[in-house]
Amino acid sequence: MPIEVNLDVMLAKRKMKSIELAEAIGITVTNLSILKTGKAKAIRFSTLEAICEVLECEPGDILAYKKDLI
């Protein structure tokens, strides 16, 4: 899939652990892990909004389109 998930990068920049983010946005650590590894088939806008709010970032900081990954 040509969508690259850079959630680990943002977590590192914010010095936050996955469990802290999961608790802050109200999803399980397992579901967050699926998203972080790029195995998720979809993400709800409400989840994306919550992630961006907590990490103080834009969706483009987390998700990137990489044509070469096809």
trRosetta pair geometry for C-beta under 8 A, 3 or more apart (Angstrom, degrees):
i j d omega theta_ij theta_ji phi_ij phi_ji
1 38 6.8 -176 64 171 119 107
1 69 6.9 -10 92 123 37 119
2 65 5.8 34 132 -163 103 70
2 66 5.4 -154 -170 71 76 58
2 67 5.7 16 -149 -106 139 27
2 68 7.7 122 -129 47 98 34
2 69 4.6 148 -117 66 55 100
2 70 5.1 -12 -64 -62 108 78
3 38 7.1 170 95 -143 82 100
3 63 6.0 -20 -170 -162 103 100
3 64 7.3 145 -159 75 54 41
3 65 6.2 -32 -101 -100 62 59
3 66 7.6 144 -109 23 12 79
3 69 7.9 -120 23 78 24 145
4 38 7.0 -40 -138 -99 39 132
4 63 7.3 143 75 -158 53 48
4 64 4.6 -21 60 65 103 95
4 65 7.6 -176 15 -87 83 9
4 66 4.9 46 -23 -4 119 124
4 69 6.5 166 -60 -42 95 159
5 35 6.4 -177 -155 159 156 66
5 36 6.2 -170 123 -148 132 27
5 37 7.5 28 62 66 135 12
5 38 4.7 -169 15 -79 114 78
5 40 7.8 82 -65 33 152 109
5 62 6.7 -9 -155 164 68 77
5 63 6.2 -20 -105 -101 60 67
6 9 4.4 -26 176 27 94 124
6 10 6.4 95 121 -19 85 92
6 61 6.9 -114 85 153 123 51
6 62 5.7 -159 63 -150 80 31
6 63 7.3 -156 21 -66 86 19
6 64 6.2 48 -18 -5 119 111
7 10 5.8 -57 -151 39 38 107
7 11 6.2 40 152 -21 70 106
7 32 7.9 -159 150 -177 155 85
7 35 6.5 63 -20 122 160 98
7 36 4.7 -105 70 -110 129 78
7 51 7.4 -61 -123 -166 110 139
7 62 5.5 34 -80 -149 70 96
8 11 5.6 -54 -145 37 32 113
8 12 6.3 33 155 -19 65 106
8 36 5.9 89 -49 -162 87 111
9 12 5.9 -57 -152 36 28 110
9 13 6.4 28 151 -19 64 107
10 13 5.5 -51 -145 36 35 113
10 14 6.2 18 159 -5 67 110
10 55 5.0 35 158 -173 124 146
10 57 5.6 -72 -136 -20 133 165
10 61 5.8 92 -85 137 123 109
10 62 5.9 -36 -14 -90 147 80
11 14 6.1 -68 -146 48 27 99
11 16 5.1 -105 -153 73 73 85
11 17 7.2 67 -177 -120 120 12
11 18 6.5 -5 -134 -70 158 63
11 21 6.4 -81 -107 -32 108 142
11 55 7.4 -73 -78 -111 51 124
12 15 7.2 25 -174 -76 33 42
14 55 5.4 -121 -37 -141 156 78
14 56 7.5 140 -103 37 125 94
16 20 5.0 -122 -170 79 91 131
16 21 5.7 93 138 -51 126 96
16 54 8.0 137 -163 144 171 107
16 55 7.2 -127 33 -103 149 84
17 20 4.7 97 60 2 78 103
17 21 7.3 -151 95 -2 42 85
18 21 5.8 -59 -151 39 34 108
18 22 6.1 35 154 -22 69 108
18 29 6.0 89 129 -144 108 92
18 32 5.5 156 -172 118 101 135
18 33 6.9 53 -177 -72 151 77
18 36 7.0 -52 -115 -44 125 154
19 22 5.6 -51 -143 36 32 114
19 23 6.3 31 158 -17 64 106
19 29 5.5 -14 -100 -97 71 124
20 23 6.0 -57 -150 38 28 109
20 24 6.2 26 153 -20 64 111
21 24 5.6 -59 -145 38 31 112
21 25 6.2 3 166 2 68 111
21 32 6.4 136 95 -142 107 149
21 51 7.0 38 -174 -126 117 80
21 54 6.1 139 -134 115 77 147
21 55 7.2 12 -118 -59 119 101
22 25 6.6 -72 -143 48 23 91
22 27 5.5 -96 -149 77 77 72
22 28 6.3 -13 -169 152 128 15
22 29 4.7 -94 -34 -81 174 59
22 31 7.6 130 -131 62 110 86
22 32 4.5 -106 -85 -21 102 147
23 26 7.7 31 -175 -71 27 36
24 50 7.6 166 120 165 82 102
24 54 4.7 108 126 -121 138 144
25 47 6.6 80 163 -148 130 68
25 50 3.9 119 -137 133 102 126
25 51 5.9 1 -88 -69 156 60
25 54 5.9 -98 -59 -15 96 144
26 50 7.1 -76 30 -172 94 163
27 31 4.7 -98 167 79 114 129
27 32 5.7 134 98 -52 115 88
27 47 6.5 41 -48 -130 140 115
28 31 4.7 95 58 7 86 98
28 32 7.0 -149 96 -3 47 86
29 32 5.5 -54 -148 39 34 114
29 33 6.2 41 150 -25 66 105
30 33 5.6 -54 -150 33 29 114
30 34 6.7 33 151 -20 63 102
31 34 5.5 -47 -149 31 36 114
31 35 6.6 36 151 -16 64 103
31 40 8.0 65 -171 -94 71 119
32 35 5.6 -55 -153 38 35 113
32 36 6.2 36 150 -22 68 107
33 36 5.5 -51 -141 36 32 113
33 37 6.3 22 162 -11 66 109
34 37 6.3 -62 -145 41 25 103
34 39 5.0 -89 -161 75 73 104
34 40 5.0 102 132 -65 95 85
35 38 7.9 39 174 -67 31 25
35 39 7.9 -89 -64 53 17 69
35 40 4.6 12 -97 -23 59 142
35 43 6.3 77 -124 -95 117 116
40 43 6.0 60 132 -62 143 86
43 47 5.5 -118 -177 78 87 123
43 48 5.4 93 132 -55 120 101
44 47 4.4 92 63 4 89 102
44 48 6.9 -159 93 -3 47 84
45 48 5.5 -54 -145 41 36 113
45 49 6.0 42 154 -24 68 105
46 49 5.6 -50 -145 36 30 115
46 50 6.4 32 154 -20 62 105
47 50 5.7 -53 -148 35 31 111
47 51 6.4 33 153 -19 64 104
48 51 5.7 -52 -148 35 31 112
48 52 6.3 29 154 -16 65 108
48 59 5.8 26 174 -108 122 106
48 62 7.5 -174 -145 72 88 148
49 52 5.8 -58 -148 39 29 110
49 53 6.2 31 153 -23 65 107
50 53 5.6 -52 -145 34 31 113
50 54 6.4 24 159 -13 65 107
51 54 6.1 -61 -148 40 27 104
51 55 5.9 0 164 6 66 117
51 57 8.0 -42 131 57 81 105
51 62 6.5 59 125 -88 133 163
52 55 6.3 -67 -132 54 24 94
52 56 7.6 73 169 -105 55 7
52 57 5.4 -114 -139 73 70 67
52 58 6.4 36 -139 -122 122 16
52 59 6.1 -48 -74 -61 134 61
52 61 7.8 123 -118 46 88 112
52 62 7.2 -109 -78 -12 82 134
53 56 7.4 12 -179 -73 25 48
55 61 7.7 -159 118 99 127 133
55 62 7.7 108 70 -69 154 115
57 61 3.9 -97 176 61 122 151
57 62 6.5 119 109 -38 132 94
58 61 5.0 110 57 -9 70 100
58 62 7.9 -155 96 3 46 86
59 62 5.9 -69 -159 42 41 104
59 63 5.8 -20 166 32 81 109
60 63 6.7 -71 -113 65 30 71
60 64 7.0 70 -164 -86 65 70
66 69 4.4 68 96 -11 107 114
67 70 6.4 -24 180 -14 51 111
